[in-house]
Amino acid sequence: MKIKSAEFEVSAPNLRGCPEWALPEFAMIGRSNVGKSSLINALTERRDLAKVSDTPGKTKLINFFVINRAWALVDLPGYGYAEVGKQRRLEFNEAVADFIGQRRQLQLVLVLIDSRLPPQRIDLDFLRWIGGCRVSYALVFTKADKQSATRTQENVNVFLRAVAEWQEVPPEFVVSSAKSGTGRAAVLALIAGVLAKNNRSGA
């Protein structure tokens, strides 16, 4: 898939504020500071399309980016972000849950996992939850450039074994690095596959 255009469209605080359009949507979510903004910029090859910050929890709204005027990338607030009051935290979690559970245009959720870490409870809890939603998801293991390929694969295997404790069919996954470009083509291929399936079905 070739990215010919990528434009920020709008930010929404909740499901009611999301755009009313028919564009198929592909959402990204993960723990704070897992590299969502960097991956969006790498996928679109636009350095500053999504704002990258060292501050965990910078993304507090649901951000929409229109790609090739044909589909949308959606940057969801990360889970487990810091320095947010309890009520605001509840509101963000509710907005994300509503979006994933009710957004008709949502085709696929890309759940970003830090490839450097052992399985984190917050990631596993989220995957247990999304497994009960009527939406497809795939894993994107980020920051692979920060360690050896062997270490990354070992961590991926450990994580997939943890998921296998409750999910019989392993999820699709991609190993990525926003810095080196590793995994970019594979993520875009996942998206292209969903779009092609929709076209065949007339969706």
C-alpha positions in Angstrom: 0.0 0.0 0.0 1.3 3.4 -0.9 0.4 6.4 1.3 -0.3 9.3 -1.0 -1.9 11.6 1.5 -2.3 11.8 5.3 -4.1 14.6 7.1 -5.2 15.3 10.6 -9.0 15.6 10.6 -10.4 16.2 14.1 -10.0 15.3 17.8 -13.0 14.0 19.8 -13.5 13.7 23.6 -15.9 10.8 23.3 -18.0 8.7 20.9 -20.6 11.4 20.4 -17.9 13.8 19.1 -16.5 11.4 16.5 -16.9 12.2 12.8 -20.1 11.0 11.0 -18.6 9.4 7.9 -18.4 6.0 6.2 -14.6 5.8 6.2 -13.3 2.5 7.5 -11.3 3.1 10.6 -8.1 1.5 12.1 -7.4 2.4 15.7 -4.2 2.3 17.6 -4.0 1.8 21.4 -1.4 0.8 24.0 0.2 1.6 27.2 1.4 5.2 27.6 4.7 5.9 25.9 4.6 2.7 23.8 5.2 4.6 20.6 1.8 5.2 19.0 2.5 8.6 17.6 5.9 7.5 16.3 4.3 4.5 14.5 1.6 6.7 13.0 4.3 9.0 11.6 6.3 6.1 10.3 3.3 4.5 8.6 2.4 7.7 6.9 6.0 8.9 6.4 5.0 12.3 7.8 7.5 13.3 10.5 5.1 15.5 12.5 1.6 14.2 11.6 1.1 12.9 15.2 2.8 14.8 17.9 5.5 12.8 19.7 6.1 13.4 23.4 8.2 12.0 26.2 5.4 12.7 28.6 3.2 9.6 29.2 -0.4 10.1 28.6 0.0 13.0 26.2 -2.9 11.7 24.0 -6.1 12.5 25.8 -8.5 12.8 22.9 -9.5 10.4 20.1 -7.5 11.7 17.1 -8.5 11.0 13.5 -6.2 11.0 10.5 -7.5 10.6 7.0 -5.3 8.5 4.8 -5.5 8.5 1.0 -8.9 10.1 1.5 -10.2 6.5 1.8 -9.7 5.4 5.4 -8.8 6.7 8.8 -6.1 6.0 11.4 -7.5 6.6 14.9 -5.1 7.4 17.7 -6.8 6.4 21.0 -5.7 7.6 24.5 -3.3 5.2 26.0 -4.2 3.1 29.0 -2.2 3.4 32.2 -1.1 7.0 31.7 0.2 9.1 34.5 -0.7 12.4 36.2 -4.4 12.3 35.4 -7.1 12.8 38.1 -9.4 9.9 38.9 -12.5 11.3 37.3 -10.6 12.2 34.1 -9.1 8.7 34.0 -12.6 7.3 34.3 -13.9 9.5 31.5 -11.0 8.5 29.2 -11.4 4.8 29.8 -15.2 5.1 29.2 -14.6 7.0 25.9 -12.2 4.3 24.7 -14.5 1.5 25.7 -17.5 3.2 24.0 -15.4 3.7 20.8 -14.1 0.2 20.6 -17.4 -1.4 21.6 -19.8 0.7 19.6 -18.1 2.5 16.7 -19.6 0.9 13.5 -16.8 2.2 11.3 -14.0 0.5 13.3 -12.5 -2.4 11.3 -9.3 -3.3 13.3 -7.6 -2.3 16.5 -3.8 -2.4 16.5 -2.7 -3.0 20.1 0.8 -1.8 20.6 3.1 -3.7 23.0 6.6 -2.7 24.1 8.8 -5.5 22.8 11.5 -4.8 25.4 9.3 -5.8 28.4 8.0 -9.0 29.9 4.2 -9.4 29.7 2.6 -6.5 31.5 -0.6 -7.1 33.4 -2.3 -4.0 32.0 -1.7 -5.2 28.5 -3.0 -8.7 29.2 -6.0 -7.3 31.0 -6.8 -5.1 28.0 -6.5 -8.0 25.6 -8.9 -10.1 27.8 -11.4 -7.2 27.6 -11.1 -6.5 23.9 -11.4 -10.3 23.2 -15.0 -9.9 24.4 -15.8 -7.1 21.9 -17.0 -7.6 18.4 -13.9 -6.2 16.8 -10.8 -7.7 15.3 -7.4 -6.8 16.7 -3.8 -7.5 16.0 -0.6 -6.9 18.1 2.2 -4.6 17.1 5.4 -5.1 19.1 7.2 -1.8 19.1 10.7 -0.5 19.7 12.4 -3.5 18.2 15.4 -1.4 17.3 16.2 -1.0 21.0 17.5 -4.6 21.4 18.7 -7.6 19.4 16.3 -9.5 17.1 16.8 -12.6 19.2 15.8 -10.8 22.4 12.7 -9.3 20.7 11.6 -12.7 19.4 12.0 -14.3 22.9 9.9 -11.5 24.4 7.2 -11.9 21.7 7.1 -15.7 22.3 6.7 -15.2 26.0 3.9 -12.7 25.5 2.0 -14.9 23.0 2.3 -17.8 25.5 0.6 -15.6 28.1 -2.2 -14.7 25.7 -2.6 -18.4 24.8 -3.7 -19.1 28.4 -7.2 -17.8 27.5 -7.2 -17.4 23.7 -6.9 -20.6 21.7 -6.2 -18.9 18.3 -3.1 -16.7 18.5 -3.6 -13.1 17.3 -1.9 -11.8 14.3 1.2 -9.8 15.2 3.9 -7.6 13.7 7.3 -6.7 15.1 8.0 -3.0 14.4 10.4 -0.1 14.8 9.3 3.4 14.0 13.0 4.4 13.9 14.2 1.7 11.4 10.9 1.2 9.5 10.8 -2.5 10.4 7.2 -3.7 10.3 5.8 -0.7 8.3 5.0 -2.8 5.3 3.5 -5.5 7.4 1.2 -3.2 9.3 0.0 -1.6 6.1 -0.6 -5.0 4.6 -2.9 -5.9 7.5 -4.9 -2.7 6.8 -4.9 -3.3 3.0 -6.2 -6.9 3.6 -9.1 -5.6 5.6 -9.9 -3.0 3.0 -9.8 -5.5 0.2 -12.1 -7.9 2.1 -14.5 -5.0 2.6 -14.5 -4.2 -1.1 -15.1 -7.9 -2.0 -18.1 -8.0 0.4 -19.4 -4.7 -0.7 -19.1 -3.2 2.8 
